[in-house]
């Protein structure tokens, strides 16, 4: 047995006095010195643990270094040497140890990042998807790892099984892992982002985007004729027709409220918080669109949601419109009617691109161009939407002459 009244002076004690075999076999309670202030403490119960006695900024301190059953002699020696070097340089190994122990796991960090970003996301669905994809694909594999310990190999293990099978989901998972890691880098917990470092390790995905199924523009009138003749609910039919007549996104119509409409002036003003571009958008209403809204007003009080769902205070669901479209025998997406409108403007009118893009509430992506694009082409769009309504309500075989 070696007495372990350790000090921080290596000259007074023999380094590497212990052996791995001794550590495994020793059972007598006591302290057994090794070197660099490291000693093995054996309790009366037989439990063995590593302790380092070290001078930190002039003060003698003991640092617990873990159970001998979990930390080998070689590992304990390595940590003891690192602690001693740090202390000699004026650092505080004990503070570093506490900081390491307080470090968040990847799951804890992810939930913290989700909490921080949630108020800035456009909708609750996106916020929910951020954390749900991480719960499904990352937490089971790397959730318990300290955020500083997650390696490129760990991220690769998460992404590889879904990279080709679920490419869009995999890309989003990678992006979300990267968001968490960037936050960890900003907090000084790591120096790199392993989600960025694996690009060359993953196979190339087929990035051919699956376009929304759309209806040829010359068949939209037949669709509306079928829609009006169906036995679907009146509110659902009117909502779907308004989506088509205004070339709107489904949510823009389903969440519309009566306070947004000026039926006298024929203007629908969508508030910024409901627009994808987060910018207020005026929609010119064609005569037929105004008729649709007049019919819708007869169904309720003329307040709140224009197209309420079956549950009080809730709007129609997107699935309701999609199911109706399929039930009518048309294998197209509701969003695809915007494509029908865009194609019609390209092939049947001489409408400038800026005008048709404004009708779709698309933003100018070029920042320099956007700085000068102040007009919303409202008057030109009114003429365009009236012509689109004529196209949508014409009889089969009828030809509409457009400028």
N, C-alpha and C positions, 0 to 999 in steps of 0.2 A: 504494500500500500504506500502511496505517495501522499505526504501531507500537502494540502492545497491552500495554504495561506498565500494565495497568489497576489502579486503586485504587477504594476505596469512596467517593471524593469526587467527586460528579457535576460540580462546578464546574470541575474540572481537565480533564475530558474532554467532548467534544461528544457529546450523546445522539443515538441513531439515526444513527450515522456510516456504517453499512453499508446496502446495498440488497439486495433479493432477487436482482436480476440479478448483482450482484457475488458473492454467496454461491454462486450456481450456476456462475459462470465461473472463479472464482479457482482457480489450480492451484499457485501458488508456495508452498512450505512456509513457515509462519510463524504469528504470532498477529495477528488483526485485531480491533481494539477497536470496540465499538458504544456501550455506555452502561450505567450501573448495574453496572459491573464485568463486564459480559458481553463475551466475545470468541469469535471463531471460530478454532479451531486447525486448521491444515492440516498433515497429516503428510507425510513424504517419499513415502509410498505413494499419496498423493492423497486419503486418507480425511479427511473433515472432521467436526469435532465441536464442540459448544458447551460452553464452560466459563464459570463465573462466579467471579470473585475477590471475596470479600466478607468483612467483619469480623463475626464472630459472638462476642458476649460478650467483646470486646477482643482476639480472636485472628483473624489473617488466615487465611482458609481458601479452598480452591478446591472447587467443586461441579460435578461432571460433569452435563450436562443433555441428553445424548443426541446421536445422529448427526444431522448437518445434512440427511441424506437422508430422515430420518423426522420431524424436528422443524423446522418452518419458522422463518424469522426472526421472524415475528410471535409465534409461540408461545414461542420462546426469550425474547423481550423481555418477554412477559407473565409468564412464570415468574420471570425475573430481578427484575422489579419486585415481585412477591409475596414473593420471598425477602428482598429488601431491606427491605420494610415489616415483615416478621416479625422480622428481625434487629434493626431499630431499636426494636421493641416489647419486645425482650428474649428473643424466641423463638430456636429453633434450627432453621433450614431443613434443615440436613443430617440432623438426627435425624428430622425429619418425613419427609424423603425416604426414609430407611432404613426407617421404619415403614411407609411406603406400599409400598415394594418387598417388604417381608416379609408384607404382607397376603395372606390366603388367597384362592384363587379360590373360586367358588361350589361347585365340586365338592369341593375340599379342605375347605371349611367344612361341607358336607353330610355328608361322611364323618366329620368330627370330631363333629358333633352326633349322628350315628347311634351312634358309639362311646360317647358320654356317656350317651345315653338307653337303649341296648340292655339294660343290666341291670334297668331298671325296667319293661320291657314284659312283658306277661303270657305271651306265648309267642314262640317263635322265628319262627313264620310271620309274625307282625305285624312283627317286627324286620326280617325279610328283605324284606317288602313295602315298608317305608319306603324302603329304599335302592334296591330294584329299580325302583320307579315313577320315582324321580328319574333313575336311569340310563337308563331308556327314553325319558322325555319331556322332561327338562330339561337333562341334561348335553350332549346333542348341540347344543343351542342356546345355553345360557348357562354351561355348565360351566367354560369357560376365563376367563370374566370375573371380575375381582376382585369379591369379595362387596360391596364398597362401590360398585361401578359398575353393578350390576344395577338397571335402571329399571323403571317400571311398563310401559313399552312392551315390554321384554324378557319380563316375566312374561305379558303379554297375548299375545305371540307364541307362548309355550309352550302356553297354555291354550285359545286360540281354536279351534284345529283339532279339539280333542277335547271342547269344552265341551258341545255338544249331542249329539255322536255317542256319547260315553262319559261321561255326566254324573257318575256316582258316582266313576269314576276321576279325572275332572277335579277334582272337589271335594277328593278326597284329595291330589292333586298340589298343589293350591293351599294346602291346609292344611300340607303338608310343606315347601313353599317358605317359607311364613310362619314355621314353626318355626325354620328356618335363619336367616331374617332377624331374628327376635326375638333370637336368640343373638348375631348380629352387632351389633344395637343395644345389647345388654347389654355388649358388649365395647368400645363406643364407636367402632365402625367405620362406623356410619351412623346417621342420625337418624330414619329412617322404615322402614316395612314395606311395600314395594311390592305385596305380595300382598293387603293390605287395601285398598289405594288404587284397585283396579281394579273394585270391585263394580259401579259404574254403567256401566262400559264393556262388560260382558259381558251377553249376552241372558239373559232369564229361562229357567230350565230347568223342564221338567215334573217336579215333585218327587213325583208320585204313586208311592208305594212299591209295588214288586211284592211282594205277599205270598207267603209260602211256600205251595205247593200242599198242601192238607190233604184228608183223607178225612172225609166226614160221620161223626159218631160212631156212628151206627147201622149203619155198614158195617165198622167196625173188627173186629168178631167174625168176619165173613166173610173179611176179610184174613188174620187169624190162622189161620183154618181152612185157607186156601189156602197160607199159609206153612208150616204143619206138614206138609202133604201134598206139598210140593215136594221135589226131590232135591238141594237146596242142602246145604252142609256143616252138620253139627249145631251147631257152635259159632256159626256165622253166624246160624242160625235162632234159637238161644237168645238171642243178644245182641240181635237185633232185637225179639224178644218182650219182653225185659226193658226195653228202651227205651220200649216202648209201655205196659207195665204200671206203670212208675214215672214216666211222663211226663217222662223225662229227656232231656237233650241227648245227642246221639250220643257225643260225646267223654267224657262222664261215665261212660258204660257201657263204651266201648271201652278206656278207660285204667284201669278199676277193678281193684283188687288184692284178693286174698282177705283180707288183713289188715284191710280196711275193714269186713268183714261179721261180724256176730254173728247166726248163723243160729238159735241158741237163743232169743234175744230178738226176732228178726225185725227187726233194725235194720241199716241200711247207713249208716255215717258217712263222708261224703266229706270229705277234707282240704281246708283252705282254699286251698292252692296250686293245686288243680284246679278250683276254683269260679270262675265268672265274677265273682261279687261279692267274691272273696277272703275268704270267711267259711265256716267249717266248717258243714256242712249234714247233718242227720239225715234219712234216708228210711225211713218205715215200710214193711215188706215184707209184701205180702198173701200168703195161703197159696199162690196160684199162682206168685207171684214166688219164693217159697222153693223150690217144686218145680223151677222153671227153674234156680235156682242149684245145687240138689242134682244135677240132671242134668249141669250144666256141670262140677261137681267130679269126676264120674266120668271126664271126658275128660283130666284131667291129674293133677298131683301135689297140687293143693290149695294151692299156693304161687305167689306172683308174680301175673302177669296172669290174670284170670278168663277172658278171651277172647283168647288169643294169636293172632297172625296166622300166615301160612305161614312167615315168616322168624323164626328163633329170637330170642326176646326182644323182638319187635316186636308191637304190638297190631294188631287188625283195622283196616283203613283205613276211613275214612268212605265212600269210593267203593264199597267192597265192599257195604255196607248199601244204598247208593243204587241200585247196579246190580241188586241182588236185588229190591228193591221194584219197579223198572221191569220186570224180567224176569218178574215174577209178573202183569204186566198192569195195574198200578196207577200211573197218572201222578201221583204225589204225592211230596212231599219227606219224608224221614225226620223232619226237624224239624217237619213239619206235623202229626205225631201229637200234639204238645203243644197245638196249636190244637184238635184233635179233643177232647182231654181238657177243655180250658178251655170249649169250647162246650157240652159235655155237662154240666159243672157248672152252667153258667148256665141251661140249658134244662130239665134233668131233675132238679136237686136244689135245695134251699134253702141251699146252702153259702154262707156269708159270703165276700165277695170276698177278705178278708185270708187266709182259710184256703186258698182255691184258688191265690192268688198265692204263698203259702208252699210249697204243693205243687210249684209250678213253680220254686222257688228264686229268685223275683224279689225284688228289694230294694225297700224303701220309698223313693221318690225324694224326698219331702218331708222335709227334714232335721229340722224341728221334730217331725213325726209320728214319724219314725224314732227320735228320742230317747226316746220313750215306748213304742215298740213292742218290748217285751222278750220276749214269748212267741213260740215257733215253732209253736204250735197242734199239737203232735205227736200228742196223743191224738185230736183231731178229724181230723187228716190220716190217721191209721191207719184210722179208720172210712171216710173218703172213698176211700182207695186200695183197700180191700177191695171197696167197691161198684163202683169203676171196673173192678177185675179181673172182677167178676161180669158187668158190661156187655161186657167184651172176650171173655168165654168163653161167652156165652149162645148158644143155637142160634137159627137164623134164625126169626123170627116170635115168639120167646119175649119176654115182657114182664117186665122187672125193676121191681118197685115200690120206689121210693126215697123217703125222707123229704124 
